[in-house]
Amino acid sequence: MQRAKPETSSPSILRSAVLESVPGVVHGFSTRISPSGKAFDLGMPEAGDRDAAERRRVEFAQLVTGNGKRKWPLVTARQVHSDVIHVIKEIPTQPLAGDGLITNCRGVLLGIKTADCVPVLIADRQGGAVGAFHAGWRGTLARIVEKGAGAMRQHFGAEPGHMVAAIGPCIHGGCYEVSAELRDRFASQFAYGNLLFSEVFSSDPVREKYPLLFMNMRAPGHGAPPSKPHLDLVEANRRQLISVGVPESAIDVSPLCTSCRTDLLFSHRAEKGDTGRMMAAIGLK
């Protein structure tokens, strides 16, 4: 698996080498650190200082575009963990709900928010279209990235063989414990479903302190330590890109795990829900 480390120009924004190689495309993945060193929460609160949140988004857009004078419109959606993809042909006048955005309009940024889920940005090397996708386990199970690449082909004629993609910082498999039921659901939907899971033995302080309590008749006298399935959402979305024809060499995968790097990134799971939101954005000059 290719795991290309995104280039970084500052602690505030990360970039993908493959996307930077496409002329006319601007993009960036935010971190939790603003250029001034403060918290760079790009979520939009239902209550609280929405004006401050909007200013942070404007600051992020300027970092992405490198243009401090002209403000690019930033199109986002209320994310609902779906496979709903919006085709952006003009700036929406009403709020959108969904988890994918595609466009061939120039001077517009598409943005999706994450705090563990997988952000995927796609660009057509021919310069015809870009897309931004939010893939949690529900969206991944619904094949949003696979459908997103197909939508770019359908609406804008972008061929998957000419696409490049970047999978940004998200929670990685070693930190993403899920249920056995979810493993079964993936196995029923994808031929490679079982390959997306690993068994991680969990630490049990009681078991470690009082091992005799867990003695049984199995040799060598102890039952197997408890294990939980862990889902690799990164690999799941990488495989979806490959399955529709995006070249494997054209896919960047960030090595950064949100759960492991709360010094740099927001993590809903590691921070038990009390956290901010990062944003991944892409657009055409």
Secondary structure, DSSP 8 states (H G I E B T S, - for coil): ------EEEETTEEE-HHHHTSTTEEEEEE-SB-TTSSB------SSS-HHHHHHHHHHHHHHHH--SSS---EE--B--SS--EEEESS--SS--BSSEEEE--BT-EEEEEESSSEEEEEEETTSS-EEEEEE-HHHHHTTHHHHHHHHHHHHH---GGGEEEEE-SB--GGG-B--HHHHHHHHHH-TTGGGGEEEEE---HHHHH-GGGGB-SSTTSB----EEEEE-HHHHHHHHHHHTT--GGGEEE---BTTT-TTTS--TTTTTT----EEEEEEE-
